[in-house]
Amino acid sequence: MSNLMSRPEYEKWVDSTRDERMAWWREARFGMFIHYGLYSSVGRNEWYMTMENVPIPEYEKLADRFCPKPGAPREWAALAKKAGMKYMVMTTRHHEGFSLWDSKANPYNSVNYGPHRDIVREFVDACREFGLGIGFYSSLMDWHHPDGYACAYDDAARRRFLDYIEALNTELLTNYGKIDILWYDVPAPMQHAEGWDSVARNQRLRALQPGLIINDRSRLAEDFGTPEEHITASDRDWEACMTFNGISWGYVDEAQTAPYAYNAQGIIRMLNTCCRAGGNLLLNVGPRPDGSVPADAIEPLETVGRWLQENGEAVYGKTIRWRESGGGNGVTGATRKGNTVYLWNWIWPRGGEMGIGGYCTAPKRVYFVKDGTPIDFELKGHRIILKNLPKESPDAICNVGVIAMEFEGEPEYMFASYYPQLHDGLDITGGVRI
């Protein structure tokens, strides 16, 4: 990309190269978001500076108090690995404008203040140690920069601010080896890609990292969508970014947030919702002021990791959107890869049998994902009956047992749960639906 393309040409190029660049991400399914910065020392919200109208000189005093303990990023990465996550995204510079690396473009950084360390370098090294994909969150909004708001109406300020934003991201994509994700946030105050010069800037940044994937928050669609605090499927690649406590991205005292924090089964439910609709889950952790992981995040994530060690076959890999939802039989949100359907069971049947309605063909084999133990079954009408099941759920970790049904070809299925008579040997594959 030595010569800059027009927007239509650039978007066509992004589309044509996306499959190759996104292949690893589409199989990863689960990542950790890290929100860490000066706001972590306050412990109220990452928007503390603007929500409480803190003057810049007063807020700057937090920079000398900011002191992540040695090895903090390694602690994050070790937990992400234990949790079964495949990649991480860290806030290299949040809206507060404080950079967590040795930035020449922004002297307001963690090498000149506070810990006098390059936290981004520590993060990158930790990700590589644990084999995790590396993502850099980079805010487009900046409350500290003098042109951060004036750029919306002053052409000279806009040019200075855009040069600053590009210089920051050029440093990040030049100084740390291969980077996998550029995760933009909040393109304010300008409202269009043209105002941000996103087409030209993103081309130049991609030239630094040919395999880079970019999210949709620079006023361009780019590679993937990012629903925030809700899991909403899209007709394109998407990643739901979710806070751990439903309250704040940055650190808040866990004694206050514990009632809202996800438990392991809640996280598995989110994974299920994302996987069955072809999306990823990026689950946020807001480290304490010293960079340590809050206690309310550790046990649930480690438990999810143990569950994924046994049941990850139903999560990782390129899943296909699958319309079966199940419900009353305890199976909610089946996922599918290729010709295999994975039944996620939340309420284990006590009678030794369980019926799965709507299937028009029998699988060639059925088995427990955790250990491959085969399950007896028969096709009766449009109902697969699983037989001789154990009295207890096969999953002793979270009581979420996963059963695989492997078909010879593409599974033939029609959702018919509202009309049980359609399972009684009638032809439900034809006819007109109005």
C-alpha positions in Angstrom: 0.0 0.0 0.0 2.7 2.5 -1.0 0.1 4.6 -2.9 -2.9 5.5 -0.8 -6.2 4.2 -2.1 -9.5 6.0 -2.3 -12.1 4.9 0.3 -14.0 2.5 -2.1 -10.6 1.0 -3.1 -9.5 0.7 0.5 -12.7 -0.9 1.7 -12.6 -3.4 -1.2 -9.0 -4.3 -0.2 -10.0 -4.8 3.4 -12.8 -7.1 2.3 -10.6 -9.1 0.0 -7.9 -9.7 2.6 -10.1 -10.1 5.7 -10.5 -13.9 5.6 -6.7 -14.5 5.8 -6.1 -11.8 8.4 -9.1 -12.8 10.6 -8.6 -16.6 10.5 -6.9 -16.9 13.9 -9.4 -14.5 15.5 -12.4 -16.4 14.3 -11.1 -19.5 16.0 -10.0 -17.8 19.2 -13.5 -16.9 20.5 -12.5 -15.6 23.9 -10.2 -12.8 25.0 -9.4 -10.5 27.9 -9.8 -6.8 27.9 -7.7 -4.8 30.3 -8.6 -1.2 31.3 -5.8 0.2 33.3 -4.6 3.8 33.8 -4.5 6.7 36.1 -8.2 6.4 36.8 -7.5 3.0 38.4 -5.9 4.8 41.4 -9.2 6.7 42.0 -11.3 3.5 41.8 -14.6 5.1 40.8 -14.8 5.0 37.0 -12.5 5.3 34.0 -14.5 8.5 33.1 -13.7 10.1 36.4 -11.8 13.0 34.9 -14.7 14.2 32.7 -17.7 13.0 34.8 -16.4 15.0 37.8 -15.0 17.8 35.8 -11.5 17.4 37.3 -9.2 20.2 36.0 -6.2 18.9 34.0 -3.6 20.2 36.5 -5.4 18.4 39.4 -5.8 15.2 37.4 -2.1 15.2 36.4 -1.1 14.7 40.0 -2.4 11.1 39.7 0.5 10.4 37.3 3.1 10.4 40.1 0.9 8.2 42.3 0.4 5.6 39.5 2.6 2.7 40.4 1.8 -0.8 39.0 3.8 -3.4 40.8 6.5 -5.2 38.9 5.1 -8.2 36.9 1.5 -6.9 36.9 1.0 -7.5 33.1 2.4 -11.0 33.5 -0.2 -11.7 36.2 -3.0 -10.6 33.7 -1.6 -12.8 31.0 -1.2 -15.8 33.3 -4.8 -15.5 34.3 -6.0 -15.1 30.7 -4.1 -18.3 29.8 -5.6 -20.2 32.7 -9.1 -18.9 31.8 -8.8 -20.4 28.3 -8.5 -17.0 26.6 -6.6 -16.8 23.4 -5.8 -13.0 23.1 -5.7 -9.8 25.1 -6.4 -6.2 24.4 -5.0 -3.5 26.8 -5.7 0.2 27.0 -2.4 1.7 25.9 -3.9 5.2 26.3 -7.4 5.8 27.5 -9.4 9.1 27.1 -7.5 10.6 30.0 -4.5 11.0 27.6 -1.9 9.2 29.7 0.3 6.8 27.6 1.5 3.6 29.1 4.7 3.5 27.0 7.8 5.5 26.3 6.1 7.8 23.9 8.0 10.5 22.1 4.8 12.0 20.8 3.3 12.2 24.2 5.6 13.1 27.2 2.6 12.5 29.5 3.5 8.8 29.9 4.4 6.0 32.3 8.2 6.3 31.6 8.4 10.0 32.5 6.0 9.7 35.5 4.8 7.2 38.1 6.5 3.8 37.7 9.1 5.1 35.1 8.5 1.8 33.2 7.1 0.9 29.7 3.9 -1.0 30.7 3.1 -1.7 27.1 6.4 -3.5 26.7 5.7 -5.5 29.8 2.3 -6.4 28.4 3.6 -7.4 25.0 6.3 -9.6 26.6 3.7 -11.3 28.9 1.4 -12.0 26.0 4.2 -13.6 24.0 5.3 -15.7 27.0 1.9 -17.2 27.3 1.2 -17.5 23.6 -1.6 -14.9 23.5 -2.6 -12.7 20.6 -1.7 -9.0 21.2 -4.2 -6.2 21.0 -3.7 -2.5 21.5 -6.6 -0.4 22.6 -6.1 3.2 21.4 -8.6 6.0 22.1 -9.2 8.6 19.5 -10.6 11.0 22.1 -8.1 12.8 24.4 -9.1 15.0 27.3 -5.5 16.0 28.1 -4.4 17.2 24.6 -5.0 21.0 24.0 -6.4 20.2 20.5 -8.6 17.3 21.7 -11.8 19.3 21.4 -10.7 22.2 19.2 -10.0 19.8 16.4 -13.8 19.7 15.7 -14.0 23.3 14.6 -10.4 24.6 14.1 -8.6 23.3 11.0 -5.1 24.0 12.3 -6.0 22.2 15.6 -7.4 19.3 13.6 -4.2 18.9 11.7 -2.1 18.9 14.8 -4.4 16.5 16.6 -4.5 14.0 13.7 -0.7 14.1 13.4 -0.5 13.4 17.2 -3.0 10.5 17.0 -1.1 8.9 14.0 2.3 9.4 15.7 1.0 7.6 18.8 -0.3 4.6 16.9 2.8 4.6 14.7 5.0 4.2 17.8 2.8 1.3 19.0 2.9 -0.5 15.7 6.6 0.0 15.2 8.3 -0.6 18.5 6.9 -3.9 19.7 7.2 -6.4 16.9 4.1 -8.1 15.5 0.8 -6.8 16.8 -2.4 -8.5 16.0 -5.3 -6.0 16.8 -5.7 -2.3 16.7 -8.8 -1.6 18.9 -9.9 2.1 18.4 -12.3 3.7 20.8 -14.5 6.8 20.9 -14.0 8.8 17.7 -15.1 12.1 19.3 -15.5 15.0 18.7 -15.5 14.5 14.9 -18.4 12.6 13.5 -17.2 11.2 10.1 -14.2 9.2 8.8 -13.3 12.1 6.7 -12.8 14.3 9.8 -10.5 11.7 11.3 -8.7 11.0 8.0 -9.3 7.4 8.9 -8.9 6.0 5.4 -5.4 7.4 4.9 -4.2 6.8 8.5 -5.4 3.2 8.6 -3.7 2.5 5.4 -0.4 3.8 6.7 -0.8 1.9 9.9 -1.6 -1.3 8.1 1.6 -0.9 6.1 3.5 -1.2 9.4 1.6 -4.4 10.3 0.4 -6.3 7.2 -1.6 -8.8 9.2 -3.3 -6.3 11.5 -7.0 -6.4 12.2 -8.9 -3.2 13.1 -12.2 -2.7 14.8 -15.1 -0.5 13.7 -14.5 2.6 15.9 -12.7 4.9 13.6 -15.9 5.7 11.7 -15.1 2.9 9.2 -16.4 -0.6 9.2 -13.0 -2.2 8.9 -12.8 -5.8 10.1 -15.2 -6.4 13.0 -18.0 -4.9 15.0 -17.9 -4.2 18.7 -21.2 -4.3 20.6 -20.5 -3.0 24.1 -22.2 -4.3 27.3 -24.7 -6.3 25.2 -24.3 -9.4 23.1 -25.9 -8.7 19.8 -25.2 -10.8 16.7 -24.3 -9.1 13.4 -24.1 -10.2 9.8 -20.4 -9.6 9.9 -17.5 -10.6 12.3 -18.3 -9.2 15.8 -17.0 -9.2 19.3 -19.0 -8.4 22.4 -16.9 -6.4 24.9 -18.3 -6.9 28.4 -17.4 -5.5 31.8 -16.9 -8.1 34.5 -19.1 -6.3 37.0 -21.6 -4.5 34.7 -20.7 -1.2 36.3 -17.2 0.0 35.3 -14.4 -0.8 32.9 -11.8 0.6 35.3 -11.2 -0.6 38.8 -13.9 -0.3 41.4 -13.5 -1.7 44.9 -14.5 -5.4 44.6 -16.5 -5.2 47.9 -18.8 -2.8 46.0 -19.0 -4.7 42.8 -19.0 -8.3 44.0 -22.9 -8.5 44.0 -22.8 -7.7 40.3 -19.7 -9.7 39.2 -20.2 -12.6 36.8 -19.7 -16.1 38.2 -18.3 -18.9 36.1 -21.6 -20.1 34.8 -22.5 -16.6 33.8 -19.4 -16.3 31.7 -20.0 -19.7 30.1 -23.5 -18.4 29.1 -22.0 -15.4 27.5 -19.5 -17.6 25.6 -22.4 -19.8 24.5 -24.4 -16.8 23.2 -21.4 -15.5 21.3 -20.3 -18.8 19.8 -23.7 -19.9 18.6 -24.0 -16.6 16.6 -20.5 -16.6 15.3 -19.0 -13.9 17.6 -16.2 -13.5 20.1 -16.3 -12.5 23.8 -13.9 -9.9 25.0 -14.3 -9.9 28.8 -12.9 -7.0 30.7 -10.8 -7.0 33.9 -10.0 -3.6 35.6 -6.8 -4.2 37.7 -6.4 -2.6 41.1 -4.3 0.5 41.5 -1.1 -1.6 41.9 -2.0 -3.7 38.8 -3.1 -6.8 40.6 -6.2 -8.6 39.5 -9.3 -8.1 41.7 -10.2 -11.2 43.7 -13.7 -11.3 42.3 -12.4 -12.1 38.9 -9.8 -14.8 39.7 -11.9 -17.8 40.8 -14.6 -17.4 38.1 -12.1 -17.1 35.3 -10.0 -20.0 36.6 -13.1 -22.1 36.8 -14.1 -21.2 33.3 -10.6 -22.3 32.2 -11.0 -25.7 33.8 -14.4 -26.1 32.0 -12.9 -25.1 28.7 -10.1 -27.6 29.1 -12.8 -30.3 28.9 -15.3 -28.6 26.7 -13.4 -26.2 24.5 -14.2 -28.3 21.4 -17.6 -26.6 21.5 -16.1 -23.1 21.7 -12.9 -22.8 19.8 -12.8 -22.9 16.0 -14.9 -21.4 13.3 -18.5 -21.9 14.5 -21.5 -21.7 12.2 -24.6 -19.7 13.2 -27.0 -22.3 14.3 -30.8 -21.7 14.8 -31.5 -24.5 17.3 -32.1 -22.9 20.7 -33.5 -25.8 22.8 -34.9 -24.8 26.2 -37.3 -26.9 28.2 -35.1 -30.0 27.9 -32.2 -28.2 29.5 -30.3 -27.6 26.3 -30.0 -23.9 25.6 -28.0 -22.4 22.7 -26.5 -25.3 20.7 -23.4 -24.4 18.7 -22.2 -26.0 15.5 -18.9 -26.5 13.7 -19.0 -28.2 10.3 -21.4 -31.2 10.6 -21.2 -31.4 14.4 -23.8 -29.9 16.7 -22.9 -29.3 20.3 -25.7 -29.4 22.9 -25.0 -27.3 26.0 -27.0 -28.7 28.8 -27.9 -26.6 31.9 -30.5 -28.8 33.5 -29.5 -32.5 33.5 -32.3 -35.1 33.0 -32.8 -37.4 35.9 -34.6 -40.1 34.0 -31.7 -41.3 31.9 -33.2 -40.0 28.6 -33.4 -36.7 26.8 -35.2 -35.8 23.6 -33.8 -33.3 21.0 -36.6 -32.2 18.7 -36.6 -30.9 15.2 -33.9 -33.0 13.5 -34.8 -34.8 10.3 -31.8 -37.1 10.1 -29.9 -39.2 12.6 -26.4 -38.4 13.6 -23.7 -41.0 12.9 -22.4 -40.7 16.4 -23.1 -38.9 19.7 -20.6 -38.5 22.5 -19.7 -36.5 25.6 -17.2 -33.7 24.6 -15.3 -33.9 27.9 -13.9 -37.4 27.3 -15.4 -38.8 24.1 -17.6 -41.4 25.8 -20.3 -42.5 23.3 -24.0 -42.0 24.0 -26.7 -44.4 22.8 -29.4 -42.7 20.7 -32.2 -43.4 18.2 -34.1 -41.2 15.7 -37.8 -41.4 16.3 -39.8 -39.3 13.9 -38.1 -35.9 14.1 -36.7 -36.5 17.5 -33.3 -37.7 18.5 -33.6 -39.6 21.8 -30.4 -39.8 23.9 -30.6 -43.0 26.0 -28.9 -44.5 29.0 -27.6 -41.2 30.2 -25.8 -41.0 33.6 -27.8 -39.9 36.6 -25.7 -36.8 37.1 -24.4 -34.1 34.7 -21.1 -35.2 33.1 -19.7 -31.8 34.1 -18.6 -31.6 37.7 -17.1 -28.1 37.3 -20.1 -25.9 36.4 -22.9 -28.4 35.8 -22.9 -27.4 32.1 -22.5 -30.7 30.2 -21.8 -30.6 26.5 -22.9 -33.4 24.1 -21.7 -33.6 20.5 -23.9 -35.0 17.7 -21.8 -35.7 14.6 -23.7 -36.0 11.3 -22.7 -37.6 8.0 -23.6 -34.4 6.1 -25.1 -31.1 7.0 -27.6 -31.5 9.8 -31.2 -31.2 8.7 -33.1 -29.3 11.3 -36.3 -27.2 11.5 -37.3 -25.3 14.6 -40.7 -26.7 15.6 -40.8 -26.5 19.4 -44.0 -24.5 19.5 -45.9 -27.3 17.6 -45.0 -30.7 19.1 -47.3 -32.5 16.7 -44.8 -31.7 13.9 -42.4 -34.2 15.5 -44.8 -37.1 15.0 -43.4 -38.3 11.7 -44.9 -35.5 9.6 -43.0 -33.9 6.8 -41.7 -30.6 8.2 -39.1 -30.0 5.6 -41.4 -28.7 3.0 -44.4 -26.4 2.9 -44.7 -22.7 2.9 -44.2 -20.5 6.0 -46.1 -17.2 6.1 
